[in-house]
Amino acid sequence: MKSKKYIIQSAISTLALEAAAILNVAKNINDDFEKVVSTILRSEGRVIVTGIGKSAIIAQKIVATFNSTGTPAIFMHAADAIHGDLGMIQRNDVIICLSKSGNTPEIKVLIPLLKVAGNKLIGMVGELGSYLAEQADLILNTSFEKEACPHNLAPTTSTTAQLALGDALAICLLECRDFNESDFAKYHPGGSLGKKLYLKAKDLASSNEKPSISPTASVKDVLIEISKNRLGAVAVVDDKNNVVGVVTDGDIRRMLENHNSIAGLKAEDIMGKNPKSIQYDALAVDALHIIKQNNITQLLVLEQNTYFGIIHLHDLLNEGIV
């Protein structure tokens, strides 16, 4: 078993080598990078990203990032390509081929087949004198000094460089397309991130009951309405459905503490005036901010001043908006 000091130093050394590789990639950004971006932006097709081995895994991640940020992309494994997957490539597609050495047998077989149809070929490669680099129309340089692996064998530094350059390409394309938060939400509707960008207060309030009571309602009626709807609160509204107050579980407790007799008390006597609220078309994440800032668990939802419904903190938690 290695010592604690050795283990910590090993981790630091690996990260330092990979950080240096990323900085080296940044230094190698040149006109070809700009041409790659322009080529993809002008293309009426998709970006086909291919590779073999660990490069194939990085290629899949790049494809996922492209697709989620507005650049349509498909992964094609270099080994599968020569067994039928070449059929996925269409005339206007741009191809990015990832390879550390640019000289693997699979790459040498694949490259001539890719060039037959005349698609623009971009090589993301670590060896500028390689077969891939010589055959590619444009080069994304991922040259590095050595792998973080002490035997200089396991792809570590090389794949980190590919991953970082893929991210740089995706973000540059995103910015050139003016891809914004609304666009991002369209591609991420199921996760908590997407919900923060598109889920609105009315969406949550609509799934709840809509407890309300008049200002002159008895305390008994207030208690029944709160208990029936299980939201811990009831809106107090006038005859035009405008909110004039709210009664919460906390208001009920304070009423019992402050009054020896509750006979004759009405909703307007115990309600909180000027309750915290949010407009129905506001984002649900904004509702969470109001709830947190005011240390409350319920929030009234309004359409102008008209009562629309109630959001409970649990609604936000259940949607993963935290």
C-alpha positions in Angstrom: 0.0 0.0 0.0 1.4 3.4 -1.0 1.7 6.2 1.5 -0.9 8.9 1.9 1.6 11.4 0.6 2.3 9.3 -2.5 -1.4 9.0 -3.3 -2.1 12.7 -3.0 1.0 13.6 -5.1 -0.1 11.1 -7.7 -3.5 12.8 -8.1 -1.9 16.2 -8.2 0.6 15.2 -10.8 -2.1 13.7 -13.1 -4.3 16.8 -12.9 -1.3 19.0 -13.5 -0.3 17.1 -16.7 -3.9 17.2 -18.0 -4.2 20.9 -17.2 -1.0 21.5 -19.1 -2.4 19.6 -22.0 -5.5 21.7 -22.1 -3.4 24.9 -22.0 -1.3 23.5 -24.9 -4.5 22.9 -26.9 -5.5 26.5 -26.3 -2.1 27.7 -27.6 -2.7 25.6 -30.8 -6.0 27.2 -31.7 -5.5 28.7 -35.1 -7.3 29.6 -38.3 -8.4 26.0 -38.9 -10.5 26.2 -35.7 -12.3 29.2 -37.1 -12.8 27.4 -40.4 -14.2 24.4 -38.7 -16.8 26.6 -36.9 -17.7 28.4 -40.1 -18.0 25.1 -42.0 -20.3 23.6 -39.4 -22.4 26.8 -39.3 -22.8 26.9 -43.1 -23.6 23.2 -43.3 -27.2 22.2 -44.0 -26.5 18.7 -42.6 -25.3 17.3 -39.3 -22.0 16.7 -37.7 -20.9 13.1 -37.8 -18.4 12.4 -35.0 -16.3 9.2 -35.2 -13.4 7.5 -33.5 -12.1 4.2 -32.2 -11.3 3.0 -28.7 -11.2 5.7 -26.0 -11.5 8.4 -28.7 -14.9 6.9 -29.6 -16.1 7.4 -26.0 -15.0 11.1 -26.1 -16.7 11.4 -29.5 -20.0 10.2 -28.0 -19.7 12.9 -25.3 -19.0 15.6 -27.9 -22.1 14.5 -29.8 -24.2 14.7 -26.7 -22.9 18.3 -26.0 -23.5 19.3 -29.6 -27.1 18.0 -29.6 -27.9 19.7 -26.3 -26.5 23.1 -27.5 -28.1 23.4 -30.9 -25.7 21.6 -33.2 -27.3 18.4 -34.6 -24.8 15.6 -34.4 -24.6 11.8 -34.7 -22.0 9.4 -33.3 -20.6 6.8 -35.7 -18.1 4.1 -34.4 -15.2 3.9 -36.7 -15.2 0.0 -36.6 -18.9 -0.2 -37.3 -18.7 2.3 -40.1 -17.1 -0.2 -42.5 -19.8 -2.7 -41.7 -22.8 -0.7 -42.8 -22.9 2.5 -40.6 -21.5 4.6 -43.4 -25.0 4.6 -44.6 -25.9 7.2 -42.0 -23.8 9.8 -43.6 -25.7 12.2 -45.9 -24.4 14.5 -48.6 -24.3 17.7 -46.5 -22.9 16.2 -43.3 -19.6 17.4 -41.8 -17.4 14.6 -40.3 -15.1 15.0 -37.3 -12.7 12.1 -36.8 -11.0 11.7 -33.4 -7.7 9.9 -33.1 -4.7 10.2 -30.8 -2.2 8.9 -33.3 -4.2 9.3 -36.5 -2.6 6.0 -37.8 -4.7 3.2 -36.4 -5.7 0.5 -38.9 -9.4 1.3 -38.5 -8.8 4.9 -39.3 -6.6 4.2 -42.3 -9.4 2.0 -43.7 -12.2 4.5 -42.9 -10.6 7.7 -44.2 -10.7 6.9 -47.9 -14.3 5.7 -47.6 -15.3 9.0 -45.9 -13.6 11.1 -48.6 -15.3 9.3 -51.5 -18.6 11.1 -51.0 -16.9 14.5 -50.8 -18.0 15.3 -47.2 -15.8 17.8 -45.4 -13.4 15.9 -43.1 -12.1 17.4 -39.9 -9.4 15.6 -38.0 -9.1 16.0 -34.3 -5.7 14.5 -33.9 -2.6 14.5 -31.7 0.0 13.7 -34.4 0.3 16.3 -37.1 2.4 14.0 -39.3 -0.2 11.2 -39.2 -2.3 9.7 -42.0 -5.5 11.4 -40.6 -3.8 14.8 -40.4 -2.6 14.5 -44.0 -6.0 13.4 -45.3 -8.2 15.8 -43.4 -9.5 19.0 -44.9 -9.1 20.8 -41.6 -7.2 19.9 -38.4 -8.1 20.4 -34.7 -4.7 20.0 -33.0 -4.7 18.0 -29.8 -1.0 17.5 -29.5 0.3 16.7 -26.0 3.6 16.0 -24.3 2.8 12.6 -22.7 0.0 10.7 -21.1 -0.7 11.0 -17.4 -0.3 7.2 -17.3 3.2 6.5 -15.8 3.8 4.1 -18.7 2.6 6.6 -21.2 0.1 4.1 -22.5 -3.4 4.5 -21.1 -5.2 7.4 -22.9 -5.6 10.0 -20.2 -4.0 13.3 -21.2 -4.9 12.7 -24.9 -8.6 12.1 -24.2 -8.7 15.1 -21.8 -7.4 17.3 -24.6 -10.0 15.9 -27.0 -12.8 16.5 -24.5 -11.8 20.0 -23.8 -11.4 20.9 -27.5 -14.8 19.4 -28.2 -16.3 21.6 -25.5 -14.6 24.7 -26.9 -16.0 23.9 -30.3 -19.6 23.3 -29.0 -19.6 26.5 -26.9 -18.2 28.5 -29.8 -21.0 27.1 -32.1 -23.6 27.9 -29.3 -22.5 31.5 -29.1 -22.4 31.9 -32.9 -25.9 30.6 -33.1 -27.1 33.0 -30.3 -28.4 29.8 -28.6 -30.1 31.1 -25.4 -31.7 29.7 -22.2 -35.1 29.3 -23.9 -33.5 27.2 -26.7 -31.6 25.2 -24.1 -34.8 24.4 -22.2 -36.3 22.9 -25.4 -33.6 20.3 -25.5 -33.7 19.6 -21.7 -37.4 19.3 -20.8 -37.1 16.3 -18.5 -34.4 17.3 -16.1 -34.3 19.7 -13.2 -32.2 22.1 -15.3 -34.8 22.3 -18.0 -37.6 22.7 -15.6 -35.9 25.7 -14.1 -35.9 27.3 -17.5 -39.5 26.5 -18.6 -41.7 25.3 -15.8 -44.0 28.1 -14.6 -45.9 28.9 -11.4 -49.2 28.2 -13.1 -48.1 24.7 -14.1 -47.6 23.8 -10.4 -50.6 25.7 -9.0 -52.9 24.1 -11.6 -52.2 20.6 -10.2 -53.2 21.7 -6.7 -56.6 22.4 -5.2 -57.6 26.1 -5.0 -58.6 26.7 -1.4 -60.3 30.0 -0.8 -62.6 31.6 1.9 -64.4 34.9 2.3 -63.1 37.5 4.8 -66.3 37.0 6.9 -66.0 33.2 7.1 -65.9 31.6 10.5 -62.8 30.2 12.0 -64.4 26.7 11.8 -64.9 27.1 8.0 -61.3 28.3 7.7 -60.0 25.2 9.5 -62.2 22.9 7.4 -60.9 24.5 4.2 -57.3 24.3 5.2 -57.6 20.6 6.3 -59.6 19.6 3.2 -57.0 20.8 0.7 -53.8 19.8 2.6 -51.8 22.8 1.5 -51.4 24.3 4.9 -53.0 27.6 3.8 -56.2 29.1 2.4 -56.5 32.4 0.4 -58.9 35.0 1.6 -60.7 36.5 -1.3 -63.4 39.1 -1.9 -66.5 38.7 -4.1 -64.4 39.6 -7.2 -61.9 36.8 -6.4 -59.2 39.4 -5.5 -56.8 38.3 -2.8 -57.1 40.3 0.5 -55.1 38.0 2.7 -54.1 34.4 3.6 -54.5 32.2 6.6 -51.8 29.6 7.2 -51.2 26.9 9.7 -49.0 29.3 11.5 -51.8 31.9 11.7 -54.0 29.2 13.3 -51.4 28.5 15.9 -50.9 32.2 16.7 -54.7 32.6 17.0 -54.9 29.9 19.6 -52.0 31.4 21.5 -53.4 34.9 21.5 -57.2 34.3 22.1 -58.8 32.5 25.0 -62.0 32.2 23.0 -62.2 31.9 19.2 -66.0 32.2 19.1 -66.9 35.1 16.9 -63.5 35.4 15.1 -63.6 35.6 11.4 -61.0 34.9 8.6 -60.3 38.6 8.3 -59.4 38.8 12.0 -56.6 36.2 11.8 -55.4 36.4 8.2 -52.1 37.7 7.1 -52.5 40.8 5.1 -50.3 41.6 2.0 -49.3 37.9 1.6 -46.3 36.9 -0.5 -47.4 36.1 -4.1 -46.1 35.5 -7.6 -47.7 36.1 -11.0 -49.0 32.9 -12.7 -46.7 33.2 -15.8 -43.5 33.6 -13.7 -41.0 30.8 -13.6 -41.3 28.2 -10.9 -37.7 28.7 -9.9 -38.6 32.4 -9.1 -41.3 31.0 -6.8 -38.6 29.0 -5.0 -36.5 32.1 -4.5 -39.4 34.0 -2.9 -40.2 31.0 -0.6 -36.6 30.7 0.5 -36.1 34.5 1.0 -39.2 34.8 3.2 -38.9 31.4 5.0 -42.4 30.3 4.1 -43.8 27.1 2.7 -46.7 28.3 0.6 -47.0 31.0 -2.0 -50.1 32.5 -3.6 -50.2 32.5 -7.4 -52.1 35.5 -9.0 -53.3 36.5 -12.4 -52.9 40.2 -12.0 -54.6 40.5 -8.5 -57.0 37.7 -9.2 -56.5 34.5 -7.2 -55.1 31.7 -9.4 -53.9 29.1 -6.9 -51.3 28.1 -4.4 -47.8 26.6 -4.7 -46.4 24.6 -1.8 -42.6 24.1 -1.2 -43.2 20.3 -1.7 -44.4 21.0 -5.3 -41.0 22.5 -6.1 -39.1 19.7 -4.3 -41.1 17.1 -6.2 -40.1 18.7 -9.5 -36.5 18.7 -8.5 -36.3 22.5 -8.5 -34.1 23.0 -5.5 
